């Protein structure tokens, strides 16, 4: 189980285990880690646990969040990373994270960083997966289609032409559909409860989608099809 070691002015002030899917940090008393320190926003940051990975998100704080001295908005935590919020240091300990973040999670982080930036170009693992998906489509592979029939206009359809598509509500229940050479898979990203597939939880591992599968995520009910 991952652990956070909190220190200030060189003195350890507490230890916290990441034993839930979401862990919040801020000055508000309802946070899992309450930092009553100047420069800390009421809801400053969140750590979301997904499998063996823990993902740190800055929640639009006023003064920002650093990891190993670098400003971050989203970061997959690695063993011995040091999170800095105001003048508080939080060391992340998780020996399962020594080998680095999983390939799927890395792509999710990279894709999220590109959202809303039309000029951004895919890099690393995400670029490789994007190129493979483009070759797969050029070779005549059937394209996935999501039909939204609750939570959004009933006529809405989403063509799964990109390598990753996210569905649900960030911070509450979020899942990603990932195009792979041998099919489309759905994976839990964040939230206390994973999405449901045909009435059953998808759990924490990628699940292969088949035509007419029904997905429930966030406030949406989705139907997966192949064109």
Buried (B, 14 or more C-beta within 10 A) or exposed (E): EBEBBBBBEEEEEEEBEBEEBBBBBBBBEEBBBBBEEEBBBEBBBBBBBBBBBBBBBBBEBEEBBBBEEEEBBBBBBBBEBBBBBBEBBBBBBBEEBEEEBBEBBBBBBBBBBBEEEEEEEBEEBBBBBBEBBEEBEEEEBEBBBBBBBEBEEEEEEBEBBBBBBBBBBBBBBBBBBBBBEEBBBBBBBBBEEBBBBEEEEBEBEBBEBEEEBEBBBBEBBBBBBBE
